[in-house]
């Protein structure tokens, strides 16, 4: 089972009127963008959906973060604050994130924060249109689920106290109150519940269910999350599709890493980081192109999960559902079920894995390629990993690499499993001259521009 999204660049859709004088070069019709009034009926729903997919993609994967106005997505910035990426360029705004010392005045983070809210607003408004004109189609639960995921990203990535404002039909803004992380997750769960109730499409039901299970897991509801995940087949996948046509349609993860040279694959970053490169695994493959990144100093270690600008990007899969079930089993000390759930996606060629052509010089052709069966895990692997929690999060790090899960998982290791922050996040001496040492950030602060909201002062807290 595979669902994909077509990411269309709806910066402006040309509406071409009949030419009044086709032989007169001084009399030409002028294309215009689609206006809100033209999106007010069922005929416009495909256009509305395409716009949502584009907005969600920018918030999730970014586009072309080359320093010329491009935007990072949560995969890039979340992974940079965590231990998936290291900085391989010169922009101080990105170096702040990598060094865990993020200022509220960080302009790039501010731009991304606004893109996140744009994706949220776009999806929620589209869900309202689908509810009005096509409530029984797959588009309605899809829009609700994408909206729900934006709330999950806010909860997993930002500090407690994100305000949720709303753009009114007349263009005015209703400023929102800052919400705690739990309130943000509850809002996400409400969106997923609506999507599940409305869905008659198995793929959309699975999509919303994985999203809900993820949000419930974030709240510490391990048993409930496991029960939800149990309903999702391992072969399910919801993927974003990308193209080479425009920056907005590109795979932003690929762009930020190889052609732009701004991000490099990390390995054991800051002592505590995960061994993404130094321990070989077919789920986290990389290569060395033989030169530095944009800074002309940091080796541009290059990921091979997404092989080109048109490679699809994983959003949600049945493999994630199995990992959630394994975690639920861990919490009742059921080692047999724990290992069975971890081994389920290892045992078969599951298309949901969404791994692509590993050839570093040939862009992916955007088709899923199973990676082949992996050896089954045993009790000996639990011992070697240092316990079930370590093994679980090792498996999550590999399977969910560059899918915007790692930062949330590292925060959960602190919040739910009692780890000390500086034994989880990179720490010690920082490798660039901008900072002598890593800081203590475990999430992103809300940018200073939000102070235009009279209800907002600062983060409620910066706790994990």
N, C-alpha and C positions, 0 to 999 in steps of 0.2 A: 504494500500500500504506500503510495507516494503522492503527496500533494506538492505542487510547486506554484510559485507566484511569478508572474511576469512583471518586471519592474520597468514601467514606461516613464519616460522623462516628460512629465506633464508640467514643465515650467510654463508653458503656454501652448495651447492647442489652436492651431490656425483655423479660422473659419473663413473660407474663401467665397466671397459673393460673386455672382456672374459679372463678367467684365462688361462695362458699359460700352467701351470702344476698343475692341481687341486690336485694331490697327493704329491706335493713337497712343504713342509712347508717353504722352503727358497725362493720360487718363487711365490710371490703374487703380484697382481695388486694393485697399489696405487690409492685410490680415489683422485680426484682433485675437486677444485671448478669450477663453471661455469665462463668461461672467457668472456670478452666483445665480442670477435669475435663470440662466440657461441650464442649471443643474438641478432644477426643482421638480423633475418628474422621473418616472421609471426609465425613460430612454437614456438618461444620463448616468445611470448607476455604474455602467462599465467604466466610464470616465472617472467617476468619483472613486471607485475601487482602485483604479490604476494610480491615482494621485496618492491614496493612502499607502499603497505598496511602496511607492517612491519615497514618501516621507519616512515610513518605518525603516526602510533600507538605510537612509542617511543616518538616522539615530542609532541603528544597530551595527552597521558595518562601515559607515563613512563612505567617502567617495574618492577624493584624491588629495590627501593631506600633505601637499608638497610645499606648503608655506605661501601659497598664492590664493588664499581664500577657501581652500578645501576644508572639509569637516571630518573629524574623527568620529567613529561610532563607539558604542559601549564595548565592542570586542577589542578595539585598539586601546582606548584609554583605560578601561577596566583591567585589561591584561598588562598594561604598562605599570599601573599602580601595584598590581599583584606581581607575579613572577614569570609571566609568559613572554613578555617582551623586555628588551633593554633599549635605551635610547641610542640611536646611531646618527644623530644629527646635532644641530646647534641651537635650535629654538629654546630659549629659557623656559617658555611656558610648558613645553613637553618635558624638559629636564626636571622641572619642579615635580611633575607627576611621578616620573621614574624614581626620583629621590625621596618620595613620600613627604614632601614639604610644599603643599599646594596653597597658594595665596588666593584669597577671595577676589583679588583683582586680576586673576589669570584670564586673559581675554579669550584664549582658545577654549578653555573649559566653559566659559560663559556662553560662547557660540554653541557648543555642543549641548549645554543645558537647555538653551532655547530650542534647538532642533529636537530634543527629547519631548519638550512640551508641544512643539508643532506636530510631532507624530501622534502624541496622545490626543490632542484636539482633533486632528484630521480623522483618526479612527473613530472617535466617539461621535463626531458629527455624521460620518458616513454610516455608522450603525443606526443612527436615528433615521436617516433617509431609507435605509434598507427595511427598517421596522415599519416604515410608513408605506413603502411601495412594493417591497418584495420580501416579506417576513419569512416565507417558507423556502427561500433559496439558500444555497450554501454561503452566499456573500454576507448574510446577516451574522451568523455565528463567527465567520472569519473576521469580520470587522471588530466584533466584541472581543475576540481572543487577542487580536493584535493590540487593541486598547489595553486589555488586561496585562499583556506582556510589558507594555511601557511602564505600567505601575510597578511591576516586578523589578524592572531595571532601576527605577528610582529607589526602591527599597533596598536592593542589593548593592547599589553603587554609591548612593549619596548618604549624607548624614541624616539623622532624624530631624524632621521639621520642614520637609519640602512643602511649600504652599502649592495648592492646586487651584489655579485661577481659571476662569471660563470666559471665552469670547462670545459675546451676545450677537444676535442676528443683526442688530443695528450697528455693529462695529465697536460698541463700547465693551469695556472689560470689567467683569466682576471679580475683584481681588479675592483670592482664597485665603483661608487660615492655614498656618503651618500644621501639617499632619505628622504624627509619630510614624515610625517605621511600621509598627503593627497596624495602624490605621491605613497606611498605604497598601499593605498586603491584604487587608480586609476588603479594600476597594477593588483590588485586582481579583480577588476570589469572587466577589459579586459579579464582575464582568464575565468570568469563566462560567459561573453558575447559569447566567442568562444564556450564554452561548450553548452550553450543554442542553439546556431545556429547549432551546429553539432548533437545535440541529436535527436534521433527518439524514445527513450525509455522514457515513462512518468516519471518513477522513477528518472532517471538521470536528466531530465529536471527540476523536482521539487527540486532535490538536488542542482543543480546549481542556481536555482532561489532563494532558501532560502539563499544560500551563498551570492548572489548578493544583496538581500534585506538587509542582515545584514551589508554588506560593505557600501551600500548607506545610511543606517541609521546612521552609524558612521560618515559620512560626513555631516549629518544634513539634508539630503534629505528625509524628513518624508513622503511627499505625494508620491514621486516616490517609496520609499520603500514599502509603503502600497499597491500601485497598483501592484507591483511585488508579494507581499505576497498573494494578493487576488487570484492568480492563483494556489496556492498550496493547495491541500486538507488537511483537519485536520488529516486524517488518515495516512499521509505520514510519514515515518521514515527511516533514513539511520543510521544504527548501525554498530559499529565495533564488530566483533565476536572474542572472546578470547578462549584459551584452557589452560589446566593445564600442557601441555607437557614441556614447557621451560619457563624461565623467560621472554624471548622476546615475547612469546605468551600470557603471563599472563595479567590479568586485573591489571594494575599498580596502579589504585586508591585503589582497595581492598588491594593490597599488602602493599602500603605505610601506610595505616591506621591500619588494624587489626593485621596481622601477624608480620609486621615490627615495628609497634608501633611508627612511626616517626611523624605522623600527627594525630591530634584529631579534631573532629567536634567542631567548635567554636560556641559561643553564646554571643551576645552583646559584642563582643571583643572591648576592649579599649573604652568603653562608647558608641561609635557610631555604633558598629557592629550590624548586623541584628540578631533578636532573632530566630536563627535556632532551638535551643533546647527548649527554655523556652516557646514558643508558639507552641502548638501541631498542627500538620498539616500532613495529610497522604502523602504529597509529599516530606517531609523532615523528614523521620523517622530515629531514632537513638536508640542506647542502650548503657548501661554502663556495660562493661564486668566485673567490680568489681576489677579493678586494674589499676596501672599506665602504661604509655607508656615506651619507652626505657629509658627515663631519671629517672625512678623510683620515679617520683614526680608528673607529670601532669596526671590527670585522662584521660584514653584513651577512650573518647567519640567516639563511632563507628557508622559510617553511615550505613544505610540499603538500600540505593538505589541499590548498586551493591553487591550482596550477596556472591561472591566467585571469585576465580581466573579465572573461565571460563565465568563469567557474561558479556554479551555484554555491550558496552558503547555507549550512545547516541552521535551522531555527529550533526544531523540536523533533525528537525521534523516539521510537520504541526502545532503543538502547538506553536512553535516559530513564524510561519507565522501569526497566530492569534494575538499574542502579538504585532507584528510589525504593524498589521492593527489597533489595539487598540491605539497604540502610534500615528499613523497618524491621527486618529479621535480626539485624545486629542488636537492636534495642530490646529484643526479647531473648537474646542469647541463643538464637536458633542458628547454629553454625551450618547445619546441613542446608537449610533454605538460603542462608547467606551466600554460600558457595555456589549453590544451584543457580541463583539469580545472576551472580557475576559470570558464571560460565555459559549461560544461555546465549548471549550474543557472541561469545568466543567460539562456539561450537559450529556455527553455520555461516555461510556466505550471505550476510544480510545486506541487502541493498540500502537499508536505512542508515548504514554507516556513513554514506556520503563522502567517501574518500575518492580522490581523483588522480589522474595521471601524474605520477611522481617525476616525470622527466622535467628537469628544471628549465629546459630551453624550449620546450614545446607547450604552448598554452593548452589547458584542459579543453576537451571538446564538450564539456558540460554534461557528461553522462556519468551516472554513479558506477563505481567499480568496487565490488566487494574486495576486501583485503585478504580473504582466505581465513581458514580456521586458525585459532590460536590455541596453544596448549592449555588444558584445563588447570584451574587453580585448585590446590589442595590445602589441607591443614598445614603442611610444611611451608606453603607460601605465606600463610598468616603469621607463622613464627618468624620467617625470614623478614617480613615487613615490619615486625615489631608490634603486631596485634591487628585485630579486625578493623579498627578505625583507620590505621595507616594504610592497610591494604585497600579499603574502600575508597579513600581519597586519592590513592595512587591510581586506581582504576578510573575514577572520575576525571582526574587530570589528563589521562591518556585519551579516553573516549570523547571527552567534551572539550578538547583542546581548541582554542579559538572559536568558541561558541558563546562567549559572555557568561560563563559559569564560574570561572576560577576565582574572581574576587569575592563573590558571594560565598563560595566554599571556604575560602581562607577566613572570612569573617565568621562563618559558622563554626569552624574549628575553635575559635576563641569563645564565641558566645554560647555554643551548645555543648562543647566538649572540654571546656576549661583550659585550653591552651593559653599560654602567655603570648601576647601580640608579637613581641620581638623574638619569639621562637618559631613564629609562623611566617611573618613577612620578612623581606630582605632587610638586613641590618648591618651595622659596622661601617667601615670606610666606604664612601661612595667613589666611583671610579672616574668621575669627571671633576674638573676644578671648580665648578659652580658651587658645590657643597662638599664639605670635608667628610660628612657622614650622612647616612640615611636619616630621615626624620621619623616621626611616629604616626603619620597618617595611615588610617585603615579604611578611609572612605573619602569622598569628595565634599568639600564645603560648598554651601550654596553661594553662587557668585554675588558680588556686591550690587549688581544691577537689580537684584530682587528687592533691594531696599526701597525701590519705587513703590512697592506694595506696602501700604500703610499698616498691614497686619503682620508684617515680617520684621524681625530685628536681626536674628542670627540663628544658626543651627540650635536645636534644642539640646543636642549633645553630639559628640563625635565618637560615641561608643560603637563597637562592632555590632 
